[in-house]
Amino acid sequence: MQNAMPFIFMVVVVVIIIGAIFNSIAQRKRREGLLELAQRLNLDFDGGENVEIEPQFGFLKQLAQGDNR
């Protein structure tokens, strides 16, 4: 059983790394898609975090929900 522990640990580490890579790729594709849509609609798009949106649109209570707004 002691010999299996390092193997299981390695598998978990590899799965976490692969998950992080796929997540990064998905986020990049999403930002690129939003940028493309904004350009087609003649809008500006900034993929960074904007903490000033909530106060500007306080009547939209959904903007104050969630962790990554």
C-alpha positions in Angstrom: 0.0 0.0 0.0 2.9 2.4 0.7 4.1 1.9 -2.9 0.7 3.0 -4.3 0.7 6.4 -2.4 3.4 8.2 -4.4 1.7 7.0 -7.6 -1.8 8.2 -6.5 -0.2 11.5 -5.5 1.5 11.9 -8.9 -1.8 11.2 -10.7 -3.6 13.8 -8.6 -0.9 16.4 -9.3 -1.0 15.6 -13.0 -4.9 15.9 -13.1 -4.7 19.3 -11.3 -2.1 20.6 -13.7 -4.1 19.4 -16.7 -7.2 21.0 -15.3 -5.4 24.3 -14.7 -4.2 24.3 -18.3 -7.6 23.6 -19.8 -9.2 26.3 -17.5 -6.6 28.8 -18.7 -7.3 27.9 -22.4 -11.0 28.2 -21.9 -10.7 31.7 -20.2 -8.4 32.9 -23.1 -10.9 31.7 -25.7 -13.8 33.4 -23.8 -12.0 36.7 -23.6 -11.1 36.5 -27.3 -14.7 35.7 -28.2 -16.0 38.7 -26.2 -13.4 41.0 -27.7 -14.4 39.8 -31.2 -18.1 40.4 -30.4 -17.4 43.9 -29.0 -15.5 44.8 -32.1 -18.3 43.7 -34.3 -20.7 45.8 -32.3 -18.4 48.8 -32.2 -18.0 48.5 -28.5 -14.9 48.6 -26.2 -13.9 45.5 -24.2 -11.5 45.3 -21.4 -11.0 41.8 -20.0 -9.7 43.0 -16.7 -11.6 43.3 -13.5 -13.7 46.5 -13.1 -14.7 47.3 -9.6 -16.5 50.5 -10.6 -19.4 48.8 -12.4 -21.4 47.9 -9.3 -21.8 51.4 -7.9 -22.6 52.8 -11.4 -25.4 50.2 -11.9 -26.5 49.7 -8.3 -30.1 49.1 -9.5 -28.9 45.8 -11.0 -28.6 43.7 -7.8 -27.2 40.8 -9.7 -24.0 42.7 -10.2 -23.3 42.5 -6.5 -23.6 38.7 -6.4 -20.9 36.1 -6.9 -17.2 35.8 -6.2 -15.7 37.0 -9.5 -17.8 39.9 -10.7 
